[in-house]
Amino acid sequence: MKVAFSVVLSLLVGLVVFGQTGAWVDEVIFQEVADAPTAIAMIEAGELDLFAYALTDAELFARVQANPDV
């Protein structure tokens, strides 16, 4: 929850200091995923939009690169 608060706070500070730019976002959902293979499967299924950690598994990396929908 600490990360989510920091992101929201940063967005609000940026809005006040620089003015609104870009689209207004209705909702941001942060979700913790236990491991990279699960996260990649969720991205491929359209259940997750972003995985914010580096992939260390070469096979997973190749799978992501080979999929044009990801």
Secondary structure by P-SEA (a helix, b strand, c coil): caaaaaaaaaaaaaaaacccccccccbbbbbbbccaaaaaaaaaaccccccccccccaaaaaaaaacccc
